[in-house]
């Protein structure tokens, strides 16, 4: 009799433990947010992580040893092609290449960097100093220089890659390279001479081209901080290869210097993720933003821009479409959901 009683007590305690675990999971912040948004109908769009995540991991070679992150993508020839940022043991960011037949399993990965940025010419007055790999000094992945965070589009027989030219916190500029589509597909890395897009003496990053010309001109999305909360900043360029930012330049509000304002679910916006995607209802843009009380967590938002005038924001998702809840999103550079590429299917 006593054995049966003890067994029942153990079973009861175990049941309490299981129920506690379930209730703890249900009332955790991420699950609670999702439940509220689903039950109230506040979520316009919901993204799900692929079971293949992470789709890329650091390699055994020195140039990919510290991290691989923030890839750009383009779909050509029936495959998804990635150009990704890799951080080496020397703290330099370089660009690598991988491709996939289904956009999730990347079975073709080149073991060497496909682009290495030369140290950019620093403007007069900017000191040159020694650097080293340091996630503390350089929270943007631990890299102190090189080419960071590419975005990629294919326009008129060429593949264009915009990236951040980084040479220390006093030198961050938007730049781009391009290559003939045939050379890209043949893996003949004949990039053109890199060109800077942002002006001398200013800090700018995360600029990107629309995937097609608009009214015959390149459209450069350079800031999400328009004069009003329903505006973004786009510059139209006739010939991007001859564009000179110090002559033909324009004002671009930098997110760190822009005032916070409440829009949709967030109070602070950083920048756009991948290049805009044309849909029937408008240009779909995913972007990074922070909500009130959680400025240490970059979440992913979504908005639609007007097809005829992409500076106009037509609609924003009323809740984050993805939040940094996976373990690999909280390692190295914690609390970051980065969306840098999309295709017909959306991958993160």
Helices and strands as residue ranges (DSSP letters): H 2-26, H 29-40, G 62-64, E 67-76, E 79-87, E 92-100, E 108-109, E 145-155, E 158-167, E 172-180, H 181-185, E 195-196, E 208-209, E 218-223, E 233-237, G 255-257, E 268-272, E 277-279, E 282-291, E 294-305, E 313-316, G 327-330
